[in-house]
Amino acid sequence: MSLDKDKNNARAYWKENVRIILTYLVIWFLASFGCGIIFVEPLNTVQFFGFKLGFWFAQQGSVYIFLILIVAYAISMNKLDEKYDVHE
């Protein structure tokens, strides 16, 4: 009985883990590739700190967002680990 519960918990943990990873990867893709390349023309009509917004995303914004995503991922994984009692 306990082995089945452990397997179900492990499956649920990895399912949520993969969902978190995919969510952050989509955000990263939209910020770096989307805002820096695909949507650069419409974004360039907006000024941000004296720079065109599309240019800013391509040069600096995607890096800042990537750093924020690292912190957000660490926080999300800590919460997930505590939820499934696999924390340190």
Backbone as a ProteinNet text record, in pm:
[ID]
protein_1_A
[PRIMARY]
MSLDKDKNNARAYWKENVRIILTYLVIWFLASFGCGIIFVEPLNTVQFFGFKLGFWFAQQGSVYIFLILIVAYAISMNKLDEKYDVHE
[TERTIARY]
81.9	0	86.5	186.9	272.1	354.9	393.8	472.4	391.4	262.5	176.1	160.7	147	133.8	261.5	377.4	505.3	519.7	478.3	485.5	393.5	272.9	178.9	231.9	291.9	351	467	548.8	662	612.4	510.1	453.1	396	321.7	261.7	369.7	474.6	586	650.7	682.7	749.7	657.2	528.7	433.5	431.3	425.6	428.8	563.9	670.9	805.3	818.4	772.9	779.5	690.8	574.6	486.5	555.4	621.4	694.4	804.6	881.8	991.8	938.8	834.1	778.2	723	660	607.7	720	827.5	939.5	1012.8	1019.1	1080.5	999.7	867.9	783.2	802.8	807.6	831.2	967.2	1069.4	1203.8	1205.5	1138	1132.3	1063.3	950.2	878	959.8	1031.7	1111.6	1233.1	1303.7	1427.1	1400.5	1341.1	1318.8	1200.2	1092.2	971.7	990.6	1029.5	1042.3	1168.1	1273.4	1398.3	1406.5	1325	1334.8	1198.8	1101.6	973.8	892	876.7	793	874.2	994.9	1083.7	1029.7	970.4	920.7	810.5	705.2	604.1	659.1	750.7	807.7	898.4	958	1047.9	975.2	843.7	767.7	757.8	796.5	791.5	933.1	949.1	1078.4	1087.9	1203.2	1227	1366.3	1374.5	1501.6	1581.7	1513.1	1579.5	1612.5	1581.5	1609.1	1477.7	1481.7	1364.9	1346.4	1220.8	1192.4	1238.4	1220.8	1266.2	1416.3	1489.7	1635.4	1674.8	1605.2	1636.4	1616.8	1505.5	1482.5	1591.8	1632.1	1734.1	1868.7	1900.5	2031.8	2036.1	1935.5	1942.6	1819.7	1704.3	1580.1	1569.2	1608.9	1599	1694.5	1809	1902.6	1841.9	1782.3	1717.5	1603.2	1525.3	1413.8	1466.5	1575.7	1635.6	1681	1742.1	1785	1665.9	1559.3	1437.1	1377.1	1381.8	1328.3	1408.7	1539.4	1620.7	1576	1556.6	1512.1	1370.7	1282.7	1145	1141.7	1228.2	1234.1	1281.6	1382.8	1432.8	1323.5	1251	1141.3	1031.5	995.1	890	929.4	1055.4	1099.3	1105.9	1144.5	1143.4	1002.6	905.1	765.3	717.1	755	714.5	778.5	904.6	972.7	906.5	869.6	801.4	663	594.6	460.9	466.1	568.5	579.9	677.5	720.2	806.5	935.5	998.3	1127.5	1233.9	1205.5	1299	1414.1	1517.5	1638.5	1615.5
-119.4	0	125.9	129.1	247	268.2	157.8	167.7	233.4	200.4	263.8	412.3	447.6	588.2	664.2	602.7	665.5	685.1	586.5	598.7	708.8	715.4	820.8	958.7	969.5	1096.6	1134.3	1036.9	1064	1109.6	1044.5	1085.5	1226.3	1253.8	1386.7	1493.6	1462.3	1555.8	1588.1	1485.6	1510.3	1575.2	1545.4	1612.1	1761.1	1799.7	1942.1	2004.6	1929.1	1978	2010.4	1920.6	1942.6	2060.3	2074.1	2187.8	2320	2324.9	2446	2476.6	2375.7	2395.1	2445.5	2382.9	2424.3	2566.7	2602.2	2738.5	2840.8	2815.4	2909.5	2910.5	2797.2	2794.1	2875.3	2868.9	2947.7	3096.8	3134.5	3276	3320	3238.1	3269.4	3283.3	3191.5	3196.6	3323.6	3357.4	3478	3604.3	3606.8	3725.6	3738.1	3628.4	3637.6	3633.5	3527.7	3512.3	3596.3	3594.1	3666.8	3817.3	3872.2	4018.2	4069.8	3989.5	4034.9	4016.5	3926.8	3898.2	3907.8	3829.4	3819.8	3948.9	4001.5	4119.6	4248.6	4248.9	4363.3	4489.8	4478.5	4597.7	4669.3	4599.6	4671.2	4724.6	4649.9	4694.7	4815.9	4829.8	4942.6	5076.1	5073.3	5198.7	5257.2	5178.6	5221.8	5253.9	5367	5405.2	5358.3	5306.2	5257.4	5301.2	5393.5	5451.6	5507.3	5565	5625.6	5528.6	5402	5301.3	5247	5195.1	5125.2	4997.3	4966.5	4853.6	4721	4700.7	4577.2	4560.6	4668.7	4666.2	4636.6	4700.1	4678.6	4531.7	4470.8	4329.3	4242.5	4273	4192.1	4204.1	4320.6	4343.2	4316.9	4361.3	4351.2	4287.7	4316.2	4272.2	4122.5	4049	3903.3	3847	3912.3	3868.2	3891.1	4008.8	4037.2	3938.6	3912.4	3819.3	3679.2	3639.1	3509.2	3499	3604.1	3602.9	3595.6	3667.4	3661.6	3521.6	3458	3322.2	3222.3	3241.3	3152.4	3160	3281.4	3299.9	3242.7	3271.2	3221.4	3068.2	3007.5	2861.4	2803.1	2863.3	2815.4	2823.9	2934.3	2949.8	2847.6	2830.2	2733.8	2592	2555.6	2420.1	2398.9	2500.9	2487.2	2461.9	2534.9	2514.4	2375.3	2331.3	2198.4	2089.3	2106.1	2008.8	1999	2111	2109.2	2045.8	2072	2015.8	1863	1806.2	1660	1601.9	1684.8	1642.5	1576.5	1640.4	1592.3	1700.8	1799.2	1909	1865.7	1948.5	1916.5	1939.2
0	0	0	86.8	98.7	-27.3	-92	-215.2	-326.3	-337.3	-436.7	-408.9	-281.5	-244.2	-277.8	-252.8	-286.2	-436.6	-514	-660.2	-710.3	-653.5	-693.6	-656.2	-537.9	-497.3	-589.5	-625.5	-715.1	-851.8	-903.5	-1033.7	-1026.2	-920.2	-904.4	-889.7	-815	-796.6	-930.4	-1010.2	-1138.3	-1238.8	-1231.6	-1320.7	-1291.7	-1164.9	-1129.5	-1161.5	-1140.9	-1172.2	-1321.1	-1405.7	-1550.7	-1591.1	-1527.7	-1557.2	-1523.2	-1408.5	-1369.1	-1469.8	-1505.5	-1600.7	-1734.3	-1786.1	-1915.4	-1909.6	-1797.8	-1782.7	-1790.5	-1716.6	-1717.3	-1851	-1918.9	-2051.8	-2153.3	-2144	-2233.6	-2207.3	-2080.5	-2046.5	-2099.2	-2079.5	-2128	-2280.1	-2349.5	-2495.2	-2542.8	-2481.8	-2522.7	-2497.1	-2385.7	-2352.9	-2443.7	-2466.7	-2544.5	-2694.6	-2742	-2885	-2932.9	-2854.3	-2894.5	-2894.6	-2779	-2767.3	-2835.4	-2841.2	-2900.9	-3050.9	-3107.3	-3250.5	-3320.4	-3274.9	-3346	-3335.5	-3213.9	-3192.2	-3181.4	-3238	-3219.7	-3286.7	-3403.6	-3473.9	-3396.5	-3352	-3272.8	-3140.4	-3078.4	-2951.6	-2969.2	-3085.5	-3109.1	-3117.6	-3124.5	-3124.9	-2983.8	-2882.8	-2742.8	-2696.3	-2629.9	-2573.6	-2429.1	-2390.6	-2255.2	-2213	-2117.9	-2074	-2191.5	-2288	-2402.7	-2514.1	-2498.6	-2601.3	-2654.8	-2775.9	-2828.2	-2747.9	-2713.9	-2625.6	-2684.8	-2814.8	-2878.6	-2868.7	-2890.9	-2877.4	-2732.8	-2637.3	-2496.5	-2457.8	-2504.2	-2474.4	-2534.9	-2656.8	-2722.2	-2651.8	-2597.9	-2538.5	-2388.4	-2313.1	-2167.9	-2103.9	-2155.8	-2092.3	-2077.1	-2179.6	-2171.2	-2066.8	-2046.4	-1942.6	-1804.8	-1782.4	-1654.2	-1627.4	-1729.3	-1712.9	-1682.6	-1747.9	-1721.8	-1576	-1522.8	-1383.2	-1288.3	-1321	-1240	-1243.8	-1361.7	-1374.4	-1291.6	-1280.3	-1197.8	-1052.4	-1003.6	-865	-847	-942.2	-933.9	-937.4	-1018.3	-1025.5	-892.7	-832.5	-703.5	-597.2	-594.8	-497.9	-524.9	-651.3	-687.6	-648.6	-673.4	-640.4	-489.7	-414.2	-268.4	-217.2	-271.3	-231.9	-270.8	-392.4	-438.2	-352.7	-319.8	-234.8	-97.6	-40.9	88.4	77.9	-32.7	-53	-53.6	-116.6	-126.7	-23.3	71.5	180.3	130.2	33.2	-16	-1.3	85.3	105.1	193.7	193.5	271.4	418.3
[MASK]
++++++++++++++++++++++++++++++++++++++++++++++++++++++++++++++++++++++++++++++++++++++++

